[in-house]
Amino acid sequence: MSTRQAKAGRPRNPALDQAILTAAAEQLGELGYPRMSLESVASAAGTTVPSLRRRFRNKAELVAAVISSLRVEEPPKEPPAGAPTPRDHALAILENFHSNLRAVPALAILGSLLAEESRHPELLEVFKTRIVEPRRDLLRQALAAGGLPGSADLDVLTSMLIGSFYGQYVTAAGIPDDWPSRVLSAVWPAED
């Protein structure tokens, strides 16, 4: 949501706020940043451009809010109750990542942001700081707590684990349901 203060008057409708973000996410993923417009988002959300502009000053601010809303479910910051080991925590983080990739057009939106990097680098930066880095930090912490060999490069392992989802996405098979477990087992086998 915009950091601008709401003027006195009628409170904002949270359902409309969500409709705007949903419409913007769909259009950003389908049309890309250049073809997405405030007019088309407002129309798809069932509102007016002035109503949308009361929430977001411009398209870049709206897209920043969309990026912030992409995470459908927060990754577990602590090991879940049923996940007593650091490996189980790392697996829970990867499973959460997988479910979030399926819930929204996150990869299509990332593609649009990458295509716009030279014109709007601030949007990719928002994606990195609000979506990518917090998840990488949590995964890095779970890996660090796991008793991996001291020579293990946690940054490389984190990039390999998360990057594998992007790499697998572009294959003909897409990302299989068991990918989080399979990819983690490749670098951190489960103990029998």
N, C-alpha and C positions, 0 to 999 in steps of 0.2 A: 504494500500500500504506500502511497505517496507520503512523504514526511511533511507535506504542507498541512497547516492547521485548517480544520474545517471551520467554515464560518458558522456563526450562530444560526439556528434554524432547525429544520427537520433533520433528524439523524439519518445517516447513510444507511442504505439497505444492503446488508451483507450478502443477500442473494444476488443483487445486481453487481456488487463488487466481484463476486465469484464468476458470474456470467461474463463479465468483461474480461477477466483474466483467462477464462476458458476459451472464449472466442479469439482473443489475441494469441494464445498459445497455438490453437488450431491453425490460424491464418499464418502465423510466423513459420510453423512447420510446413504448411502446404504451399504458401506463396513466397516465403522468404521475406526478409526485411524490406527490400525495396518496393515490393508490390503490396505489402500490407499497408492499410491506411486507417486512420482514426475513424473515418466515415464507415468503412466496411466493418470494422470491429464493433462500432456502436450499433450499426444495423443488425449484425449477427447476435449481439447481446440484448437486443430489444430496448435500446435506449437512444439517446441523442448525443451528438458530438459535444454540445455544451455540458451535458451531464458527465460525459467521459472526461472532459477537460477540467471539471471541478476536482477530479481525482488525480489526473495525470496531465502535466503541462504540455507534453509532446510525446511523440512516438517512442523516442529513446527512453523516456521515463516509464512509459507503459511496458516496454520490453524488459527493462530492468526489474519491474515488479513481476512480470511473467517468469523471469529467470529465478527470482526469489521464491516463487510459488511452485517451481517444478518438482521439488522434493515432496512427493505424495506422503511418504512415511519417513520420519526421521530415522537415521541409522542408530543402532543401539550404542550409547556412549559407554555403557558398562556391560559386562557379560550378562546376557539374559539369565533368568532364574534357572532355566534348563540347560544353560551352557556354562559348565563349571571351568572349562579350560580356555586358555588364550586362543587355541586353535578353533574352538567352538565359537568364540567371540568373533574371530576373523571371518569364519564361515557365515555367521549371522550378518555381518557387515556386507559381505559380497551378495548374500541372498537379498538383502534389502536393496542394494544397488540394482540387482537384476529386476526386482519387482517394480522399482521406480522407472527403469528404462521401458518396461512394458506398459506402465500406466499412462504415460504422457508421450507426446511425440518428441522426446528429449533429444534423440539423435538427429532428427530432422532440424530441430531448433539449433543444435550445435553446428550443424552444417551451414545453416543460414548465418550464424554468428561468425563462423570461420570465413565465409565468403565476404562478409562485410568488415573484416578485421582492418583493412587499410583505410576505410572510410569512417568506421565507428569502433575503434579499438577499445573504448570504454565498455562496450557491451560484452565483449569476450572477457574482459577483465572482471566484470561483475560475475559472469558465469564461473570463472576460475576461483574467485575469492568466496563466493557464496555457496557454490555447489561442489566443485572439484576439491579444493584444498581441505575443507573440513572433513570430507570423507577420507581423503588420503591420510590426514593426520590420525584419524581414528584407526584406520587399518595399520598404519605404521606402528602405533602404540600396541595394538594387539599382537603384531609380529614381534615387536621388541620384548613383550612379556612371555614369549613362547619358547624360550630356550633354544632358539635356532643357533647354529654355529656362530661364534664371534666374528667370523670372516664374512657373514651374510651382509650384503649391502641392502639395507631396508628400503632405501629410496628406489633402487632397481627392482626389488621384489614387489614393492607397492605399484610401481608403474607397470610391471609385467602382469600383475593380477588384474588391475583395473583396465589396462589397455587391451587385455585379451577379449574383453566384452566388445570393444569397438571393432577389433579385428574379426571376431567371430560374426558380428552383426552383418558385415559386408560379404559373407560367404553365402552360397546358395541355400545352405541349411538354416541360416539364422542362428540365434542363440538358443540352444536346447535347454530344457527345464533343469537338467542336472549340471549345467555349466559351472555354477559357483563351486560345487563340490569337486568336480573334475579338475578345474583349474587350480584350486587350492591344493589338491592332492599332488599335483605335478611339482609343486615347490615345497610342500609341507605335508608329507604322507601322514595319514591317520595312524595312530598306534592301535595295534590289535588288542 
